[in-house]
Amino acid sequence: MEELICSVEFLRGNSELVARVSSEAGGVREYRGPSADPVIDQVINDLQEEFESAPAN
């Protein structure tokens, strides 16, 4: 059985990239940056911390 644990959207604005992340534990949050690399790195790091500290089912 599959279960949705998070949702990630990437949007490109005029001068920045926006990532919207939604998860049950972390709620909805946004990350912004001038290019993809720092935004993606921040999303990866935050999700990794969130799921490493989450209790296993």
Secondary structure, DSSP 4 states (H G I P E B T S, - for coil): -----EEEEEEE-SS-EEEEEEETTTEEEEEEESSHHHHHHHHHHHHHHHHHHSPP-
